[in-house]
């Protein structure tokens, strides 16, 4: 019995040691939890990454906004320098180390629900419920994206971002469904799968919007990255 107890104690000690070592490694070498920009991405966030890498002497060509092999290799070199997990993708840890700002998802407070519901109602009035949640999700996704402001109000009131701000729709009475949609979006429901743009093809001829990759269509809106 005593030998069995000693064996169990030794086994527990080994397990605890391994868990402690794993925790220490996790602290020493941070890992990216989600990808923001990776091979094949393009846009303003990639330009920001390339510019920051160029300033550090790691990206020695023109800033193009396209995340190709040259950008990936530069990101890998930067991650090696910083002791970051070498993935070749620019997730939140890499972006923070580069000095590129991204915001955090806001809490589902009454103030945030009311503000988000107002823009949802203005932009997605008459859309199916999932489409209303999707518009809210796009706004929240922008907060956590380096190409947009870092706060809910900053995203909503960004110059030129939403026509509803300037055409008076934003000040119209808010539908009850928009409040529910805002709550669902703030609590994590994202029917778009991470999109940061949407548009109604019957209401816009904007070339930039039409150039974006469509991920899903809900109601009259196309949701894009």
N, C-alpha and C positions, 0 to 999 in steps of 0.2 A: 504493500500500500504506500509506504514511504517513497519507494522508487518511482511509483506511478505519479505521485504528487510532485516529485522533483521534475519528472519529465514534462508534466503539464505546465509547471512554472517556467521551465526553460523555453517551452514552445511559445507560451504567452509573451515571454521576454523578447524572443526573436520577432514575433509578429509586431509587437509594439515598437521595436527598433526599426523595422522596415517601414511602418507607418510614419514614424518620425522622420526617417530619411526621405521618404516621398514628399512629406510636407516641406522639408527644408529645400529640396530640389525645386519644388514648385515656387518657392519664394525667390530662389536664386535665379532661375530661368523662367521668366514670365511667359505664359502661353496666350496666344490670341484666342478669344472666345468666339468671335464672329468676324467674318470678312466684310470689309467695306469696299476696298478696291482690290482687284486681282487681275490676272492675265486675261486680256480681252476687254477690260473695262475702258471706258472713255468718258471725258467730261471735265468739269471744273475741278473736281476733287483730285483727279489724276494730274492735272496741271499743277495744283498746289503741291502735291507729293513730289513731282519732278523738280519744281522750283526749289523746294527745301533741300532735296538731294543734290541739286546743282550747286547750291550755296555751300554745301559741305564737300564739294569736289568729287562726288560719287556718281554724278550724272553728267556726262561730258558731251551732250548733244543738244539739239533744239528741244524746247518744251513743246510738246505736241498735244498733250491731253489724251494720248493713247497708251494704254498699259501693255506694252509689248515685252519682249525678252530683255531688252536693254533696261527697261524700268524694273523688271523683276530682279535682274542681277544686281542693280543698284540698291534695291530694297534689301536683298539678301546680305549685301555688304554692310549696309547700315545696321541690320539686325545683328550681324556678327559683332560689330563694334559696340553695340549697346547691350549685348548679352540677352537679347530677346530671342525667343524660339524662332528658328530660321525656316519660315514657311514660304517666303517670297510674296506673301500677300500683305496688304496694309490694313490690318485691323485696328481696333481702338488703342491698343498698347503702342503699336508702331506710330500711329498718328499722333498720339500724345507726346511720344519721344521726339517726333519731328517738330512739335510745336504747332500742330494743326488742331484747331479747336472743334470739338463735337459736344453737343448738349446731352443731357440725360432725360429719359422719359419722365414727364411730369406726373404727379400724383393725381388721383381722381377726386380732387377737392371740388367743392361747389363752385368756386370761382373759375376753375379750369373747365368744369363741365359746362358752365354757362357760356364761356367764351367760345369753346369748341363747338357747342351746339349752335351758336349763332352763325358761325361760318358754314357749318354743315347744312343748316337750313337754307342759307342763302345760295350755296353752291349746288346743293343736291335736292332741292325741293321737288317732289314728284317722282324721285328715283325710288327703286325698291329699297327695302330696309338695309339689305346687305350692301347696297351701293352707297347709302348714307354712312354706314360704318366705315366703308372703304375710303371715302373722302376724308373722314376723320383720321383714319390710319395713315394716309399719305402725309397729312399735316404733321402727325407725330413722328413719322419716319424721317421727315426733313429735319426735325430737331436733332436727331442723332446722326445726321449726315454732315460732312465737313463743308459742303457747298452752300449750306443754308444757315440762317441765324440759330442760336442755341436755346432759344426760349419759345414757348407757345405764342406769346404775343408778338415776338420778333418775326416768327414765320408768317403769322396771319397778316400782320401789317407791313410786311416787306414790300417795298415799292414794286408795283407791277405784277405781283404774284397772283392776286385774285381780283377778277373784274368786279365781283360782288362788293368789294370795298368801295369802289368808286362809282358804281351805277345805282347805289341806294339800296340794293337788295340786303346788304348786311344789316341795315337798320329796320327791316321789316319784322313783324311778329314772328317768333320762333315756333316752329311746329313741335308738338309733344314728342313725336318720333325722333326728332333731332337730339333731344335731351337724352333719350335712351341710347341712341347711336353713339353719342359722345361718351357716355358711361362705358359702353361696351368697348369702344376704341381705347379709352384710357386704361381699361382693365386688361388690355392685351389682345383683343380680337383684331386680327388684320386679314381681311378677306383678299388683300392684294398680294400677300407674300413678300412684302418689303418694298413696294413701289414708292417712288418719290414724285411722280407726275401723273396727271390724268387730264383727259380732254374729251370733249364731245365733237366727233368728226363732222357733225352737221352744223356746228357753230363756230369752227375755227379753221383757218387756212394757214396757221402759223407753221412755217417750215421746220422750225426746231422741234415742236411738239410732234409733228408727223414723222420726224426722223427717229424718235425714241422707240426702243424695242417694247412692243406690247406684250404684257404678261398675261393679262386677263381682261375680259369685257364683262361689265356688270351694268345692266340697264343701258342707258345712252352713253356711258363713259367707258373710254379705253384707259386702262391703268398701265403705266410704263415705268421703266427704269432708265 
